[in-house]
Amino acid sequence: EGDNIVFTSKNASSGSWGGIIFGDRGVGAKFDEANNYLSGSILQYCVVEFAGAGKFAGPAIWGISAAPFIFHCIINRNEGRGITIEGRGSIEKIVIAGSTIAYNGGTGIWCATCERGTVIINNNTLIRNGYKDTYNGSGGGIHIGGGYIWSGAKRVDIIENTLLENVCGEKLGGDGAGIFIQD
């Protein structure tokens, strides 16, 4: 809880490196019924900045069929999305808590799946995320659902978060600059 673990680039500019990927072989976080962390992938007391290199400006943290527990992290100044969680039936619960997600070039938190599971976004601060220079986009701060693999969560809890100045598609308009939920 003292010093943060920092994932960054020596170039100090967004899009300088790829990002962190939790792939098909990753072990997603497991929780008890009271949502206490038990085991699996976790990012805790981390700073992730200047990520998102590549043709499509990928997310700084990308959970592909494995969702890490993201707790007390700072995810900022990345080229694309701050956090993207997507996958198929393997993700039972997504928990992102106590973190600051700010100044990312895409959506702050983007969850495209939690197949009949639970999404919990609790006590985070999301500032100035989103697609301000593009023609469309949705959910500058938080985007739940949609996408090509969304099958619907049985429960989505968005609790005590602070959202400030998030944007989506200013040129032609987008949907839900703060929060966008689609089933």
Salt bridges, closest charged atoms under 4 A:
GLU49 OE1 - ARG77 NH2 2.79
GLU115 OE2 - ARG116 NH2 2.69
ASP157 OD2 - ARG155 NE 2.87
GLU165 OE1 - ARG128 NE 2.62
